Structure formats: structure tokens, C-alpha cells
Amino acid sequence: MKRNELIGLIRESIGNVLLKEDMELSWAKDRRDRDDWNEKKIHSGDLGSQAHALFKHLRDEGDIDESYDVYDIIPMGDHYDMSIFAVKDDLDTQWIVGTEYQTHESAVDSLKDMVDSEGVGNLFSDDFITGSVNIAEFNRYLREMLDDMIYQDPEGWLSEEDRELTDKQQDFIKYLNIKKERLETKLQSADSEDEEEIQDQITEIEEKISEIESDPQGEYSEEAIENQINEMYRNYEGDPEGYFNDHFGEYNADVLERHGLIDVRDMIEEAVDTDGPAHFLSNYDGGSDRVFYEGDDYIIMRYS
């Protein structure tokens, strides 16, 4: 870029800033003329009440003297649900102001933007993430996962004893039982010479039936599958750490994210409640002040 073009862009940028400042001061004059921020006209959390709260704070702190009034507080834009203000003769020194609720929601939205930009794992520690798992959501995940896993691969989770007999095996057992019943009837009238032979035949049939029943070749029973699912569910219900360590060999943010078990909103809320909204909103010193105005607490933070 040529030197003259660069100078032109700088002048244009400076001009736009000055134009915006002139417009803000002009709008401030219009507000004063209309008395827009008369305390009878404003409502909780609106721009006028935020300006009054900041004006009260600056007066109480001695940052402005008696020559200033609320119309010398100049709105400079928005910061999420909060408003940015400056004083008319120093537009570079700015504050953000909002009710307690507006401040909380602004911090949540600010942190959500950071999560969207940088990722959960880059903003929160493993300990914080693993401690923020929604247990009810994990239990739902566990039940659905066990259903899919065991129904799709029952051989991997159940014993052969949990199989059912095939139709062919059941029919053969019926045939053997009929044969056994006939032999038992015959045994009742058999003479001593035939009795031992008949009893041997009955014993042989009983052994054959036992052999078939001990080696079922059919599908796994519904009851056996459900029993296995319920047993594993009881073992890990409410215990994501135990489950993932036993089945995946790890319990950390990565494994939870892969399985969709990170409740980002809950983590953000907890982080804001733990560290305070100013930690995520104040670009200047991370501090904040609380001002009570007309029945509401307003949070004020230095912005620049």
C-alpha cells in the first residue's frame, strides 16, 4: 500500500471516530432537550436507569462534581445485554452498566462466545469439566448405550446358557419325553429280565435330554438380555468416572465430549457463578462495583 493511501485510510478512520463522538454528543443534547431520562419516564434496566446508576456511582466516588448531570453520561454502545457509557468530556474512559440479571446473562453470553471460538477443552480444566457432568443425562446415555451394545452383540456379554433352544431341539426333546413315558409305562409291567434293560433306555433318554438342554443353539432370550442390561446399568448408574475408566481406560474432557456428555450451558453458568461476571466482562481491571438505584442492584465495571 502506498504512503498516501495509508494516510488517507488513517484520516478516514479518525474521521469516522470523531463523527461518531460528535453524533453521540448531539444525541445527548437531544435527550436533555426532551428530558428522556426524567426519573418518571425510565424503567428498571433500560438505558436511562443504567445511566442514572452510573451517574450516582461516579458522584459517590468523587469522579464527577456538581456541575455534571445525568445527561452528561453518554451511551457509547452495547456489550451484550449491558450498555457502554462515557462522560461527555472523556469519551475514551468507559464503563459498562447493567442490572444484576443483565450482567449475569452478558457474562454467560460472553463465555459462550469464547467456548464457540476456542473450544471447551481450551477454556476449562479436565477437573472442572468432569465435575460438571449432568448425571441424569449420563444415566440416559448409559441406558441407551447398554441397550444398543448388548442387543447388537449378545454373544459378547451373555453366556451360552442364556440361549434358548431351537425349535428343532424342542421338538426332539418332546419326542424323547414321549418315548420316555412309553418306556416308563412298559416298565410297570415288565418282568425282572426286561426291567434292567428298560431302565437303561430311560436313563439314556434322560441323559440325552440333559445334553440338549445344556447346549441350546437358539437365540438369546429377551429376559437374559434385559437382565444383563439391568445388571450393568445398576453397576454404573450415576458413576460416569467408573464407567469410562472401566470401558475406555480414561475419564477426561475428551472422552466426555466424544460421547456428548458435556453440558456446556451448565459449565458456563457454574464458571460465571464461581469466578464472577467481571472475570468475563471487564476488559480493564476485572473489578466491579454494585450500585443500588430505584429498587434494583446495578453492576458497574470499568471497560476502558
C-alpha positions, 0 to 999 in steps of 0.5 A, a space after each residue: 500500500 502506498 504512503 498516501 493511501 495509508 494516510 488517507 485510510 488513517 484520516 478516514 478512520 479518525 474521521 469516522 471516530 470523531 463523527 461518531 463522538 460528535 453524533 453521540 454528543 448531539 444525541 445527548 443534547 437531544 435527550 436533555 432537550 426532551 428530558 428522556 431520562 426524567 426519573 418518571 419516564 425510565 424503567 428498571 434496566 433500560 438505558 436511562 436507569 443504567 445511566 442514572 446508576 452510573 451517574 450516582 456511582 461516579 458522584 459517590 466516588 468523587 469522579 464527577 462534581 456538581 456541575 455534571 448531570 445525568 445527561 452528561 453520561 453518554 451511551 457509547 454502545 452495547 456489550 451484550 445485554 449491558 450498555 457502554 457509557 462515557 462522560 461527555 468530556 472523556 469519551 475514551 474512559 468507559 464503563 459498562 452498566 447493567 442490572 444484576 440479571 443483565 450482567 449475569 446473562 452478558 457474562 454467560 453470553 460472553 463465555 459462550 462466545 469464547 467456548 464457540 471460538 476456542 473450544 471447551 477443552 481450551 477454556 476449562 480444566 479436565 477437573 472442572 469439566 468432569 465435575 460438571 457432568 449432568 448425571 441424569 443425562 449420563 444415566 440416559 446415555 448409559 441406558 441407551 448405550 447398554 441397550 444398543 451394545 448388548 442387543 447388537 452383540 449378545 454373544 459378547 456379554 451373555 453366556 451360552 446358557 442364556 440361549 434358548 433352544 431351537 425349535 428343532 431341539 424342542 421338538 426332539 426333546 418332546 419326542 424323547 419325553 414321549 418315548 420316555 413315558 412309553 418306556 416308563 409305562 412298559 416298565 410297570 409291567 415288565 418282568 425282572 429280565 426286561 426291567 434292567 434293560 428298560 431302565 437303561 433306555 430311560 436313563 439314556 433318554 434322560 441323559 440325552 435330554 440333559 445334553 440338549 438342554 445344556 447346549 441350546 443353539 437358539 437365540 438369546 432370550 429377551 429376559 437374559 438380555 434385559 437382565 444383563 442390561 439391568 445388571 450393568 446399568 445398576 453397576 454404573 448408574 450415576 458413576 460416569 468416572 467408573 464407567 469410562 475408566 472401566 470401558 475406555 481406560 480414561 475419564 477426561 474432557 475428551 472422552 466426555 465430549 466424544 460421547 456428548 456428555 458435556 453440558 456446556 450451558 451448565 459449565 458456563 453458568 457454574 464458571 460465571 457463578 464461581 469466578 464472577 461476571 467481571 472475570 468475563 466482562 471487564 476488559 480493564 481491571 476485572 473489578 466491579 462495583 454494585 450500585 443500588 438505584 430505584 429498587 434494583 442492584 446495578 453492576 458497574 465495571 470499568 471497560 476502558 
